[in-house]
């Protein structure tokens, strides 16, 4: 990728931390070591990532009391039972409050490791090393940690910030095409919620992003992380503007829950959810029809779904959306768009219009 390391900062006072973005960062041992305060370290990864990058990370920890835990790969394992395996190893090896957990993998590993760090002995340090595009531009930044429940995605968790986020863009060279596209969904989200120029840039550079063109990919990651860092700094615990980051997610989480975690990748479900959010925004008289078309076209070019699953009914959506974290006082809140690059959170949604959106997207 690029030889230049870019550093962003998430400004949260005493909980502030850097985001490092660049190629070959896993080989820069000092970069990781400076954020480890004690002697004990547990690297948590999965069966897919371990053969690729675990030895390199462990080499950087030479001289420390470092060990690793390899978990099964997949969203289906993002559960309390799996997190308990992390606790088992921490306790069996007598890790104390100075230990550091390192999350090496995608969003599932990052979310579970962060949740374990937030909970073990009421809080120990952890570091994020995201290896998928989706985790690099979204889930590794901002301190949201947790697991899924059979009745709802990410319903059990905590806000807990890492010591740093280390994004080695070289890790994307081993990413399957489907996972790359899923990550692009979150990149596209940032343009839609707050930067129309970034969305236009994506339209102009989508082909280069799909083939991991160095300059374009580095910029997409940087701009996405920059936007998220600014939003998190302004609203760490999602009391206001941070909710904008959920564009497409209420619909998308319903898809993931109904279809079974992992059958639709998170980014795929968010892509379909953003189209539904765009459709509803148009029905409310906000987003113009041509903008909806541009959103659909870009998602298709990114090799992402633009329709809900055919076997999901309107009732299926409403059932799952009724337990979404964005329900407030019994009222569903959705992130919609007034214009490209101008999103808002609203509960003022006419039920018939929502029903029309659900019915228009291959829902029986």
C-alpha positions, 0 to 999 in steps of 0.5 A, a space after each residue: 500500500 503506502 509507506 506513509 503512516 498517518 495518525 488520527 486522534 480520537 479526542 476523549 480527554 483521558 481516554 483519547 487514543 491514536 489511530 495509526 493507518 499505513 502499510 507494514 505496521 505489524 512489522 513496526 514492533 515499537 508501534 505496538 509495544 509503546 501502548 502495552 503498559 504491563 508484562 501480560 498480554 493476551 492476543 485474541 484472534 480467529 482461525 482464519 486470521 491466526 495463520 496469516 498474522 498471529 506469528 508476526 504480532 507475537 514476534 512484536 511481543 517478544 520478552 513479554 508474558 504473551 499468549 494467544 487465543 484462537 477462536 472460531 471465525 464468524 458472526 455466529 460465534 459472537 456470543 457470551 459463550 465465546 467471550 467466556 472462553 476469553 475469560 477462561 484463559 485470562 483466569 487460568 493464566 492468572 492475568 491481573 489488572 495490568 494485562 493488555 488484550 489485543 484484538 487481531 481480526 475483524 469486527 467480531 473479534 474486536 467487539 468480543 475482545 473489547 467487551 472482555 476487556 471492559 468486563 475482566 476485573 472491571 476493566 483492563 487495557 486493550 488494543 485493536 488491530 483490525 484486519 478487515 476493511 469494515 472493522 478498519 473504517 468502522 467497528 474498531 473505532 469508537 469503543 462500542 463492544 459487545 455480543 449478539 443475542 438471538 433476539 437482537 444484534 449487539 444488544 449486550 455490550 459496553 462503551 469501552 475505548 482501546 489504547 490505540 487502533 493499528 490499521 495495517 492496510 497490507 492485511 486487506 490483500 488477503 481479504 476475500 472479495 465479499 468481505 471487501 465489498 461489505 467494508 465498502 458499505 460502511 465507507 459509502 455510509 460516511 459519504 451519505 451521512 455527512 460528506 456529499 463530496 466524499 460520496 462523489 469521490 467514491 462514485 469516481 473511484 469505486 473501481 480502484 477501491 475494488 482492486 485495492 488501488 493504494 492511494 484511493 484505498 488509503 484515502 477511503 480509510 483515512 476519511 472514514 476514520 476521520 469522520 467517525 473519530 470526530 463524531 465519537 469525540 462529540 458524542 461518545 455514548 450516542 446521546 446525539 449525533 453519534 446515532 447518525 452512524 447507524 444509517 441503514 443499520 436498523 433495517 440491516 440489523 433486522 435482516 441479520 437477525 432474521 437470516 441468522 448471524 453470518 448468513 448476510 455479512 454486516 456490510 451486506 445487510 447495511 447496504 440493503 438497509 441504506 437503500 431502504 432508508 433512502 427510499 423512505 427518505 424519498 417518500 417523506 419528500 426529502 431525498 430526491 429520486 435521482 439521489 436514490 438512484 445514485 445510491 443504488 448504483 454505487 452499492 451495485 458497483 460495489 457488489 453489494 445487495 440493494 434489496 431485502 431478502 425475499 423471504 422477509 415479510 413486513 412483520 419480520 422487519 417490524 418484529 426485529 426493529 421493535 427491539 432495536 437499541 434505537 427504540 426510545 420510549 416505545 418509538 422507533 428512531 431511524 437515520 434518514 437523509 434530507 439530502 446526500 451527505 445530510 442525515 438526521 435521526 427522526 421518530 417522526 415517521 408516518 407508519 403507512 410510508 414505512 410500510 410502503 418502503 418495506 413492501 417495495 423492497 421484495 418483502 412479501 
